[in-house]
Amino acid sequence: MAKVFIYPATSLMLSDLVARFGHKPLGSALSVREHIQAGGFDSPPLQITPEDPKKGLHWAAVEVPSGVRGRMSLYGPLIEEAEAAIIIEESDFAFGCMGCARTNELLIFLLKQKGIPILELSYPKSQEEGITFVASIKAFLAGLGGEEA
Amino acid sequence: MSRPVRIAQLTCGAEYSGVQNEIAEAARAVDAEVFYPDISLRDLRRDFGSFGLNVKSPDLKLAIARAEALVTGKVEADAVFIGSCFRCAEAAIVRTELRRYIHMNSTLPVVSYSFTERTTSGTLLTRMEALTTIARRRALLAREEQTGITMGVDSGSSTTKCIVMKDNEIIGTGWEPTTEVLRSSDKVVADALEEAGLTMNDIEAIGTTGYGRFLIGKHLNADLIQEELTVNSKGAVYLADTQHGPATVIDIGGMDNKAISVMDGIPGTFTMGGICAGASGRFLEMTAKRLGVDITELGPLAMKGLSAGVPMNSYCIVFGTQSLVNALAAGSTPEDVAAAACHSVAEQVFEQQLQEVDIREPVIMVGGTSLIQGLVRAMGELLQTEIIVPHHSQYIGATGSALLASGFIDRKKE
């Protein structure tokens, strides 16, 4: 089983695909769940406090906007943990949405820096492309080892 | 009990900067609630496309679609808060354009702000208070004449001011540097009453504003305790006799600066905040002190000088003072240095704050710094317009308070 970072990190479909093929998806659900299950509920909706953008300084300098650093405090640890990644470019909002373009550029860069296996795909625009899309993901995940669904 | 004012939140990064709770708390403190305008995925695709600003960040696309929903009336709100991360260029473009778009296409009051993780509810409080006042008290803000005998007290960070008005005329004034808040307030109230030839029993209604408004409001049992954004804009258009149509009010204060775009005496968009001390009235006080002149002499001195030959443009009061000392040591005249200091403050307010509001003529400068002619001239040159400085401009908050307080006389009688 490999730990696979998914992009968009909020994509439930992508997360489900990775889990179905026997791997551990690393996405928003993990890091956000950790935050909102922590004691107290001081800063709804995500329970991110001003401390989190400071943790984000590990991945982005102080002149980088606080929203980028706050996001990096969620995704940075997951990137460090990742053994592989699937990146879907220009995906539809309904497939998964990552709010900040600057954060997105940074985290894709950091993933590529790691030298881990990465599958980069464009979001499908037709049924045929959709079939090829899922087949590509399946083949990539199979190549990482683990059980098949 | 009135229903809470509903403030639509159009932001990018607030939740991830850890300031969402601060925004909500600031709203709660003034009996308002923030909410995200609900839109469908279809609306998001269509509205963002029709707006025509092709930004990359989906959260900014969402903010644009939400703004369209507010302007077209698909979602109802009483006011709008636009916010994004400080230092994000993409968001700054969207923030400016959305503010302008909402201001031009609706009557919703708008405030925009760029936050960091250090932004607190206290920083946002005055802005939220102004938003709720505009939404809740439009009838009160529409008042154009002062009636009866009223008093306004402005407890500012540097000075405390008091005005007594009777039948639409100023009949008493009081002015003191702010030391102990209540003592300074008592002194200006006594001075203004003495000048007016009245006693406290003659006063029919009282309004307070400024940093110490809550404390002195309670002390004086005020009828109106109001933040300075709405009060100052009201006072400015009243004294400048520009109550109808557009106007822009600029107040460079001792601790923070305000720029307010006004329509028919009611603020539409506004910005407030200290940039750094190098762009405040405090820097001009320092300059006067270093030049060995009283602050009242700085303006006339600056009018005799030319700023161009003296390099001075620091946000920081320490570096600004350093430039000042260097210029004097290099042989610059006090007149030129005074002019450069005025230009430096005006330029920074122009660059940092006036970009956040739509400058529409007439431009009115108020507050104590508006008496420094060199500063008014420098601002006029930057904005390429003739700036109006109304009479009693240093009493703007107190005058606005006294004017608005007269709206409470009839209510009391009822």
Chai-1 contact restraints between the chains, C-beta under 6 A:
chainA,res_idxA,chainB,res_idxB,connection_type,confidence,min_distance_angstrom,max_distance_angstrom,comment,restraint_id
A,S43,B,Q20,contact,1.0,0.0,6.0,A-B,restraint_1
A,S43,B,N21,contact,1.0,0.0,6.0,A-B,restraint_2
A,L46,B,E15,contact,1.0,0.0,6.0,A-B,restraint_3
A,I48,B,Y16,contact,1.0,0.0,6.0,A-B,restraint_4
A,I48,B,G18,contact,1.0,0.0,6.0,A-B,restraint_5
A,T49,B,G18,contact,1.0,0.0,6.0,A-B,restraint_6
A,P50,B,G18,contact,1.0,0.0,6.0,A-B,restraint_7
A,P50,B,E117,contact,1.0,0.0,6.0,A-B,restraint_8
A,D52,B,G18,contact,1.0,0.0,6.0,A-B,restraint_9
A,P53,B,S17,contact,1.0,0.0,6.0,A-B,restraint_10
A,P53,B,G18,contact,1.0,0.0,6.0,A-B,restraint_11
A,P53,B,E117,contact,1.0,0.0,6.0,A-B,restraint_12
A,P65,B,C85,contact,1.0,0.0,6.0,A-B,restraint_13
A,P65,B,R87,contact,1.0,0.0,6.0,A-B,restraint_14
A,P65,B,C88,contact,1.0,0.0,6.0,A-B,restraint_15
A,S66,B,S17,contact,1.0,0.0,6.0,A-B,restraint_16
A,S66,B,C85,contact,1.0,0.0,6.0,A-B,restraint_17
A,S66,B,T116,contact,1.0,0.0,6.0,A-B,restraint_18
A,S66,B,E117,contact,1.0,0.0,6.0,A-B,restraint_19
A,G67,B,G13,contact,1.0,0.0,6.0,A-B,restraint_20
A,G67,B,Y16,contact,1.0,0.0,6.0,A-B,restraint_21
A,G67,B,S17,contact,1.0,0.0,6.0,A-B,restraint_22
A,G67,B,C85,contact,1.0,0.0,6.0,A-B,restraint_23
A,G70,B,Y16,contact,1.0,0.0,6.0,A-B,restraint_24
A,G70,B,S17,contact,1.0,0.0,6.0,A-B,restraint_25
A,R71,B,Y16,contact,1.0,0.0,6.0,A-B,restraint_26
A,A94,B,L41,contact,1.0,0.0,6.0,A-B,restraint_27
A,C97,B,P58,contact,1.0,0.0,6.0,A-B,restraint_28
A,G99,B,P58,contact,1.0,0.0,6.0,A-B,restraint_29
A,G99,B,D59,contact,1.0,0.0,6.0,A-B,restraint_30
A,C100,B,S57,contact,1.0,0.0,6.0,A-B,restraint_31
A,A101,B,K56,contact,1.0,0.0,6.0,A-B,restraint_32
A,A101,B,S57,contact,1.0,0.0,6.0,A-B,restraint_33
